Amino acid sequence: MTARKASEPSYEEALEQLESIVTKMEDGDVPLAEVLTQFEQGTKLLKHCESRLQDAELRIEQLKRNKDGSDSFEPFETTDPED
């Protein structure tokens, strides 16, 4: 599995940041310029979370295909949301 970049948050961290952004935007106390910045950041976090979920789904499918019960798994490459 490809290691996650040092600057990338884990799925859980990204989801927590995204939830925080949504809460701030829903409160309505954020100036428009900051809303735009937060929206952009939220979009990036959402893509990151979707990519991690897709990686997990693919990995589960690979594991389910291992019908002979062996512990040998094929290498798994993660997708990069920036590509």
MODELLER restraints for C-alpha pairs under 7 A, 6 or more apart:
rsr = mdl.restraints
at = mdl.atoms
rsr.add(forms.Gaussian(group=physical.xy_distance, feature=features.Distance(at['CA:1:A'], at['CA:75:A']), mean=6.46, stdev=0.5))
rsr.add(forms.Gaussian(group=physical.xy_distance, feature=features.Distance(at['CA:1:A'], at['CA:76:A']), mean=4.99, stdev=0.5))
rsr.add(forms.Gaussian(group=physical.xy_distance, feature=features.Distance(at['CA:1:A'], at['CA:77:A']), mean=5.27, stdev=0.5))
rsr.add(forms.Gaussian(group=physical.xy_distance, feature=features.Distance(at['CA:1:A'], at['CA:78:A']), mean=6.58, stdev=0.5))
rsr.add(forms.Gaussian(group=physical.xy_distance, feature=features.Distance(at['CA:2:A'], at['CA:77:A']), mean=5.63, stdev=0.5))
rsr.add(forms.Gaussian(group=physical.xy_distance, feature=features.Distance(at['CA:2:A'], at['CA:78:A']), mean=5.93, stdev=0.5))
rsr.add(forms.Gaussian(group=physical.xy_distance, feature=features.Distance(at['CA:11:A'], at['CA:49:A']), mean=5.63, stdev=0.5))
rsr.add(forms.Gaussian(group=physical.xy_distance, feature=features.Distance(at['CA:11:A'], at['CA:52:A']), mean=6.52, stdev=0.5))
rsr.add(forms.Gaussian(group=physical.xy_distance, feature=features.Distance(at['CA:14:A'], at['CA:45:A']), mean=5.70, stdev=0.5))
rsr.add(forms.Gaussian(group=physical.xy_distance, feature=features.Distance(at['CA:14:A'], at['CA:49:A']), mean=6.70, stdev=0.5))
rsr.add(forms.Gaussian(group=physical.xy_distance, feature=features.Distance(at['CA:15:A'], at['CA:49:A']), mean=6.85, stdev=0.5))
rsr.add(forms.Gaussian(group=physical.xy_distance, feature=features.Distance(at['CA:18:A'], at['CA:42:A']), mean=5.55, stdev=0.5))
rsr.add(forms.Gaussian(group=physical.xy_distance, feature=features.Distance(at['CA:18:A'], at['CA:45:A']), mean=6.30, stdev=0.5))
rsr.add(forms.Gaussian(group=physical.xy_distance, feature=features.Distance(at['CA:21:A'], at['CA:38:A']), mean=6.36, stdev=0.5))
rsr.add(forms.Gaussian(group=physical.xy_distance, feature=features.Distance(at['CA:21:A'], at['CA:42:A']), mean=6.67, stdev=0.5))
rsr.add(forms.Gaussian(group=physical.xy_distance, feature=features.Distance(at['CA:24:A'], at['CA:30:A']), mean=6.92, stdev=0.5))
rsr.add(forms.Gaussian(group=physical.xy_distance, feature=features.Distance(at['CA:25:A'], at['CA:35:A']), mean=6.71, stdev=0.5))
rsr.add(forms.Gaussian(group=physical.xy_distance, feature=features.Distance(at['CA:47:A'], at['CA:81:A']), mean=6.17, stdev=0.5))
rsr.add(forms.Gaussian(group=physical.xy_distance, feature=features.Distance(at['CA:48:A'], at['CA:81:A']), mean=5.81, stdev=0.5))
rsr.add(forms.Gaussian(group=physical.xy_distance, feature=features.Distance(at['CA:51:A'], at['CA:79:A']), mean=6.49, stdev=0.5))
rsr.add(forms.Gaussian(group=physical.xy_distance, feature=features.Distance(at['CA:51:A'], at['CA:81:A']), mean=5.97, stdev=0.5))
rsr.add(forms.Gaussian(group=physical.xy_distance, feature=features.Distance(at['CA:55:A'], at['CA:78:A']), mean=5.77, stdev=0.5))
rsr.add(forms.Gaussian(group=physical.xy_distance, feature=features.Distance(at['CA:55:A'], at['CA:79:A']), mean=6.75, stdev=0.5))
